Amino acid sequence: MNGLRAELTAILDALVAASGDSRAISLDAIGDAIGARAVSYPEIDAMISALEARGYDVVASENPRGEQHLREVLAAARALSSETGRRPNLHEICERSGLPLEQVKHALMLARVMQR
């Protein structure tokens, strides 16, 4: 159907069911549903695309901390890229930014939505 592994399709189905009559699903809800599962950037992008294909809007939270975390994550990633000459991994970004893994993942999801 959408090329996602079964576990991620089940997450999407649960998000849609939990949204009720709303046609919007927040990044926070996606992040909470993913939890600590190992999910790649392409899989997150595919999940967002699948939700949009179903007619749902993926929306950023109105919490300004998300944007602050995004700035911190991007600054850390740029600095690490400059220093190492390669794309940093999540753990390096966490260490440099001082943010926990879940907040770094959330910030990167926010960046993806903002690029759309």
C-alpha positions as CSV (number, residue, x, y, z in Angstrom):
1,M,0.0,0.0,0.0
2,N,2.4,2.8,1.2
3,G,5.7,0.8,1.3
4,L,6.0,1.2,5.1
5,R,6.8,-1.7,7.3
6,A,3.7,-3.1,9.1
7,E,4.7,-1.6,12.5
8,L,4.7,1.9,11.0
9,T,1.4,1.4,9.1
10,A,-0.1,0.3,12.4
11,I,1.1,3.6,14.0
12,L,-0.5,5.5,11.1
13,D,-3.8,3.7,11.5
14,A,-3.8,4.4,15.3
15,L,-3.0,8.1,14.6
16,V,-5.9,8.4,12.2
17,A,-8.3,6.6,14.6
18,A,-7.2,8.9,17.4
19,S,-7.7,12.0,15.4
20,G,-11.5,11.6,15.4
21,D,-13.2,14.1,13.1
22,S,-10.1,16.2,12.9
23,R,-8.2,16.1,9.6
24,A,-5.0,17.2,11.3
25,I,-2.3,15.2,13.1
26,S,0.4,17.0,15.1
27,L,4.1,16.2,14.9
28,D,3.9,15.7,18.7
29,A,1.3,13.0,18.2
30,I,3.6,11.3,15.5
31,G,6.6,11.6,17.8
32,D,4.7,10.2,20.8
33,A,3.4,7.3,18.6
34,I,6.8,6.5,17.3
35,G,8.3,6.6,20.8
36,A,11.7,5.0,21.1
37,R,11.3,2.8,18.0
38,A,14.2,3.0,15.5
39,V,12.7,5.0,12.6
40,S,14.8,6.5,9.8
41,Y,14.4,9.9,8.3
42,P,13.1,8.4,5.1
43,E,10.5,6.4,7.0
44,I,9.3,9.5,8.9
45,D,9.0,11.3,5.6
46,A,7.1,8.4,4.2
47,M,4.8,8.4,7.2
48,I,4.0,12.1,6.8
49,S,3.4,11.6,3.0
50,A,1.1,8.6,3.7
51,L,-0.9,10.7,6.2
52,E,-1.2,13.6,3.7
53,A,-2.2,11.1,1.0
54,R,-5.1,10.0,3.3
55,G,-6.2,13.7,3.4
56,Y,-4.6,14.6,6.8
57,D,-2.6,17.7,7.5
58,V,0.5,17.2,9.5
59,V,0.9,20.3,11.7
60,A,3.6,21.6,14.0
61,S,2.8,22.1,17.6
62,E,2.1,25.6,18.8
63,N,4.8,25.2,21.4
64,P,7.6,27.6,20.6
65,R,10.2,25.3,22.3
66,G,10.0,23.1,19.2
67,E,11.3,26.0,17.1
68,Q,14.0,26.7,19.6
69,H,15.0,23.0,19.6
70,L,15.1,23.1,15.9
71,R,17.5,26.0,15.9
72,E,19.7,24.2,18.4
73,V,19.7,21.0,16.4
74,L,20.5,22.7,13.1
75,A,23.3,24.7,14.7
76,A,24.8,21.5,16.2
77,A,24.4,19.6,12.9
78,R,26.0,22.4,10.9
79,A,28.9,22.7,13.3
80,L,29.5,19.0,13.4
81,S,29.3,18.7,9.6
82,S,31.9,21.5,9.3
83,E,34.2,19.9,11.8
84,T,34.0,16.3,10.6
85,G,33.3,16.8,6.8
86,R,30.3,14.4,7.0
87,R,26.7,14.2,8.1
88,P,26.5,13.8,11.9
89,N,24.5,11.0,13.4
90,L,21.7,11.5,15.9
91,H,23.8,10.7,18.9
92,E,26.4,13.3,17.9
93,I,23.7,15.9,17.5
94,C,22.3,15.0,20.9
95,E,25.6,15.4,22.5
96,R,26.5,18.7,20.9
97,S,23.0,20.3,21.3
98,G,22.5,18.9,24.9
99,L,19.0,17.7,23.9
100,P,17.7,14.2,24.5
101,L,17.2,11.9,21.5
102,E,13.4,12.4,21.4
103,Q,13.7,16.2,21.2
104,V,16.2,15.9,18.4
105,K,14.0,13.6,16.5
106,H,11.0,15.9,17.0
107,A,13.1,18.9,15.8
108,L,14.1,17.0,12.7
109,M,10.5,16.1,12.0
110,L,9.5,19.7,12.4
111,A,12.2,20.6,9.8
112,R,10.8,18.1,7.4
113,V,7.3,19.6,7.7
114,M,8.5,23.1,7.4
115,Q,10.3,22.2,4.1
116,R,7.0,21.0,2.5
